[in-house]
Amino acid sequence: MPAGGVRQVRVTCPAGKRVFGGGGSGAVAMAQSYPASESEWTTVFVNETSLDLNVVAWAICANTGDGEGPVDQMSPID
């Protein structure tokens, strides 16, 4: 993400899955991290540095009631 920038990243679960959590990481501040809907997670990053840096956002997705375990979805952002 660009130096001095703010980036909102939305990660969508695969069809038929619900979001149960999420987050992000990188050498920048994470300003917000929240469910945007039943199947999407939003993370907002703020790059207060003078460098262009990479961030990654993810959602923890799972089926509802069929016994299958969680599935991770990740969204790397440059």
LINLINVEN-V359336 format. One line per field, one symbol per residue. phi: phi as a letter, one per 20 degrees, with the letter a starting at -180 (. if undefined). burial: I if it has 16 or more other ideal C-beta (glycine too) atoms within 10 Angstrom, else O. A space follows every 10 residues. Layout:
phi: ???
burial: ???
This chain:
phi: .fgmedcddd ddffgndded rrrabqecfe ebbbfeafcc cdcddceeee dfceccdbcd dbfdndneff cedccfce
burial: IOOOOOIOIO IIIOOOIIIO OIOIOIOIOO OOIOOIOOII IIIIIOIOOO OOIOIIIIII IIOOOOOOOO OOIOIOOO
